[in-house]
Amino acid sequence: MKNSLPRLALMAAFVSLVAAGCGAADSKSTANPPAKKADVASQRHPLKGVVTGVDANLSALRVKHEEIPGVMRAMTMLFKVDAATLKAVKAGDAITALMTREAGEWRLYEVKVVPAATK
């Protein structure tokens, strides 16, 4: 009997630690769930670039943009825009905007034409 008491206490302590560890893992995963791809993708990132083409049929602008640190390298790509933006910009315009990815498409919001620098 003397021998089994320390074993029982040791097992109880072990079970208690395991249960506490499982509870901490469960509370941690629900309290701070890992960021989902959709959450990250729906973030808006500042973009600077030059419009190289306007495609009214696709409601999109082709933009040669600078690198967006932590998101993508500099490149030329197609971005969906709203109808007002489509009418307001033209090829050759330097722009700033907020870029995001929604429903599998790259989109621009808050597009502003940057005035040409005077010499």
C-alpha positions in Angstrom: 0.0 0.0 0.0 2.8 2.4 0.9 4.3 2.0 -2.6 1.1 2.6 -4.5 0.4 6.0 -2.9 3.3 7.8 -4.5 2.4 6.2 -7.8 -1.2 7.4 -7.6 0.0 10.9 -6.7 2.4 10.9 -9.6 -0.3 9.6 -12.0 -2.8 12.2 -10.8 -0.2 15.0 -11.3 0.6 13.7 -14.8 -3.1 13.6 -15.7 -3.6 17.1 -14.3 -0.7 18.4 -16.4 -1.9 16.7 -19.5 -5.4 18.1 -19.0 -4.1 21.6 -18.3 -1.9 21.4 -21.5 -4.9 20.3 -23.6 -7.1 23.0 -22.1 -4.4 25.7 -22.8 -4.1 24.5 -26.4 -7.8 24.6 -26.9 -8.2 28.0 -25.3 -5.3 29.3 -27.3 -6.6 28.1 -30.6 -10.0 29.7 -30.0 -8.8 32.8 -28.4 -6.2 33.6 -31.0 -7.0 31.6 -34.2 -4.2 31.6 -36.8 -4.8 34.2 -39.6 -6.6 32.6 -42.4 -5.5 33.1 -46.0 -8.7 35.0 -46.7 -7.9 37.5 -43.9 -4.5 38.2 -45.2 -5.6 38.4 -48.8 -8.3 40.9 -48.0 -5.9 43.4 -46.5 -5.3 46.5 -48.5 -1.8 47.4 -49.5 -0.5 50.8 -50.9 0.4 50.6 -54.5 2.3 53.1 -56.8 2.4 52.6 -60.5 1.7 53.7 -64.0 -1.4 52.7 -66.0 -0.2 50.9 -69.2 -3.7 50.1 -70.5 -7.4 50.4 -69.8 -9.7 47.4 -70.6 -13.3 48.6 -70.4 -14.6 45.1 -71.3 -12.9 43.6 -68.2 -13.5 46.7 -66.0 -9.8 46.6 -65.4 -6.5 48.6 -65.6 -3.2 47.2 -66.6 -0.7 48.7 -64.2 3.1 48.6 -64.0 3.6 48.9 -60.3 6.5 49.1 -57.8 7.3 46.4 -55.4 4.8 45.9 -52.6 7.1 44.9 -49.7 6.1 41.5 -48.2 3.4 41.0 -50.8 4.8 40.9 -54.3 7.6 42.1 -56.5 7.4 44.9 -59.0 5.5 43.8 -62.1 2.8 44.7 -64.7 -0.6 43.2 -64.0 -4.4 43.6 -64.4 -6.5 45.0 -61.6 -10.3 45.2 -61.5 -11.6 48.7 -60.7 -15.0 50.4 -60.4 -16.7 52.2 -63.4 -15.8 55.7 -62.1 -12.1 54.8 -61.9 -12.3 53.2 -65.4 -13.5 56.5 -66.8 -11.2 58.7 -64.8 -7.8 57.2 -65.7 -5.9 56.7 -69.0 -2.8 54.9 -70.2 0.3 56.8 -69.1 -1.2 58.1 -65.8 0.9 57.7 -62.7 -1.4 56.4 -59.9 -1.5 55.5 -56.2 -4.1 53.1 -54.9 -4.9 50.4 -52.3 -4.5 46.9 -53.7 -6.3 43.8 -52.4 -7.3 40.4 -53.5 -11.1 39.5 -53.4 -12.9 36.5 -54.7 -9.8 35.4 -56.6 -9.3 38.8 -58.3 -6.8 41.6 -57.7 -8.7 44.9 -57.2 -7.7 48.6 -56.7 -9.5 51.0 -54.4 -9.0 54.7 -53.8 -7.2 55.2 -57.1 -5.7 58.6 -57.4 -3.9 60.1 -60.4 -0.6 61.6 -59.4 -0.1 65.0 -61.0 2.9 65.2 -63.3 5.9 66.8 -61.7 6.6 70.3 -63.1 10.1 71.0 -64.4 
